[in-house]
Amino acid sequence: MATQESGCACNNRVHGSPLVYNIFTALPHTNRCTRGKEVVSWTDEGEMVFSAFRAFFLASFCIQRLLETFANRPVVKGDRLMRWSFPMMTVIHSGVFVGSAAEYFLVKRRSTTRSVLSGWHCISFSLVLRNIAIRTLGRYFSLHIEIRQQHELIQEGVYRYVRHPIYSAVVLELISVPLVGNAYMTLAVALLVYMPMLAWRLRREEEAMVEKFGGQYRQYQERAGALWPKWSAWHRN
């Protein structure tokens, strides 16, 4: 019968030598001896490594977002609507980072590999999607709802399938950051507070675009989804 220190037979096979043991104890591993169910968890050494990585991850991501926000880009100025929405959403978005970090370090909860990897994949995809969308918009990119006199309706690239891919990336960020730290309470609060604000801003921006482009934008609404692609758009291509 396996002792408490050795765990179970499957773990003994993995940790057969001291060298292999030292490598694998710092990584997430699978324990299949808990009533036949698969339980994926992190060891104490893995938690320490992950804590350091999470601090680096949050710092790097915050720096990247700040550089992106205040980057000097050639833009076309226009009339701004709901000016207050950007600083308000920035405060809430920042709160997600602070709340996720605080919950991770204050709430003693084991990190699960599935949650961590899901968060990393989501944040990576959101960064790629956001940068592609910004490059596609070019001089028409704005952090505000901004309508120009010589405004051009962009319908190429990722905008062929989604009308607001930058908002899609923001939603993914909102979900992924708490997932990396298993900050489920922060995730719940973020969704309850941030999503209604985003929906309000999205609706106002849609109204402004209809006022500007009329029937052209209504046809665009029928072809492309607001945040996620419509099946008809994929089927058509």
N, C-alpha and C positions, 0 to 999 in steps of 0.2 A: 504493500500500500504506500502511495506517495506521501512523504512528509509535508508539513506546511511550508518548509523552506524550499523544497524542491518543486513544489507546485503539483504537476501531473506528468504523466509519461510523455505527452506530446511536447511539453516545455523542456523536459530533460533531453530529448533528442536534439532540440535546437541549441540548447546551452551545454553541449557536450564537452567543450573545452573552455579554459579560462579566457582565451583570446576571443572566441566567438561569444562567450557570455558578456564580456565587457562591451562588445560592439552592440549586441542586441538589447541589452538592458537599457540603453539610451534611446531606443527606438520604440514606437508603438508596436505591440504584439497582440496576437489573438489567443485568447484562452477559450478552448472549446470544451472545458471540463466542468462548466457550470450548468448542470442539469441538461446537458446536451445542446445548450444554446451558445451561439457565438457572441462573446463579449470582447470588444476591442477597447483597450485602455492604454494609458501611458504609465511608465514607471516613474519613480521619483526623479531619476536622472533625466528622463525624457521631459518631465515637467520643467526642470531647471533650464534645459536647453530651449524648450519652447517658450518659456517666459522671456528669455533674452532675445529670442527671435521675434517675439510679438512686439517687444519694445522697439526693436529696430524696424520692424514692419510698419508700425504706427507712425514713427518719426519720419521714415522715408516717404510714406504715403502722404502725410500732412505737408511735407516740404514740396512734393510733386504737385499737390493741389494748389498750394500757395503760388508756386511759380507759374502754374497754368492760369490761375485767376488773374494775376497781375502782369502777365506777359504783354509786351508791347507789340501789338498786332495792327496792321493797317485795317481800319474799319470804316464803315459808312455810317455816319450819325443819323439818328432818326428820332421820332417821338417815342418816349418811354412810357409804358403803362405799368401800374402797380409797382412803383419804385420801391415801396417798402417790402415787397415780397422777397427780393434777393437777400437783403441783410437778415430778414427773419428766418429764411430757410438756411442761411449760412450758420446762424446761431444754433438752430436745431441740429443741423448736420454735424457741427463741431461737438455738440452734446452727445451725439452717438459715439464718437471716438472716445470722449472722456468717460462716458458711462460704461462703454465696453471694457476699457482698461480698468476702471474702478471695480466693476463687477468681477472681472477675471481675478484680480489680486485680492479682493475682499471676501468673495464667496468661494469657499473651499469646494470646488467641483472638479472632478476628474475630466481631463480633456479627452474627447473621443476622436479617433482618426477620421471617421466619416464626416464629422462636423468641420474639423480643421481643413480637410482636403476640399470639401464643398465650398468653404469660404474662400480658400485660395483660388480655386477655379473661377468662382464668380467674380472676385476682384480683378483677376487677370483679364477676364473677358470684358468687364466693364471699362477697364483702362483702354483696351484696344478699341472697343466700340466708341468710346468718347473721343479719342484722338482722331479716328477715322471721320466721325461726324463733324468735328471742328474743322478739319482740313477740307472736307467737302463744302462746308458753308463758306470758308474763306473769309472775305471781308464782311460778310453778312452775319458772322457769329457775334453774339452778344450775350452777356450774363443777365440781361433784362429782356422783358417783352418790348421789342424795339422795332417799329415799323418805319421804313424809309420811304421817301417820295419815289425814288427810282428802285423800288424793292423788286427783287427777282425771286420767283418761286422755285426753289431748288427741288428737283425731283429725280436726281441722278444718284448713283452710288447706293449707299445704305438708305437714303431718303426715298429710293424707289419702293421700298418695302415698309418703312416706318416713318411716320411724320415727325416724331419727336425722339430720335434715338438717344439724344443727350439725356433726356429725362429717363429713358430706359436704363442708361448706364448709372444714373443717380440711384434709381430704385435697387439695382444690383449691389451698389456700394452700401446702401442702407442695410441690406440683408447680410452681405458678406462680412463686414467688419465685426458685428456681434458673433457671427458663426465661428470666426477664427478663434475667438476667446471664449466660446460657449456662454456668451452673455445673453441668455434667452430673455431675461427680464428687460434688458435694454432694447432688444429686438422688438418685443411686444409694445413697449412704450413708443419707440421710434415709429412703428407702423401706425399706431393710433394717432400720433401727433403730426407726423410729417406727411403722410399720405393724403389727408384731407386738404392740407395746404397746397400740396402739389396738384391735386385734382382741381382746386379753385383756380390756381394760376394757369393750368392747362386749358381749362374751359375759357378763361378770359383771352388767352392767346389764340385759341381757335376762333373765337368771335371776331377778334381783330383781323385775322387772316381772311375770314369770309368777307368782312367789310372791305378789305383791300383788293382781293382777287375775285370775289363773287363766285360765279358758276365754275370757274377754273379750279378753285380750291374745293368746291363741293364734289367735283369729279375726282379730285385727288383723295378726298376723304373716303370715297367709295372704293378706291383701288388699294390704298395703303392703310394699315392700322395705326392707331395713335401711339401706342407703346410697343406692341408686338405685331409681327407681320400677320396679315390675313392669309388664310389658306388659298383664297382665290388668286392672290398675288404670286404665290409659289406655283400654283397649278398653271397659271397663265405662262410662266416662264419655263 
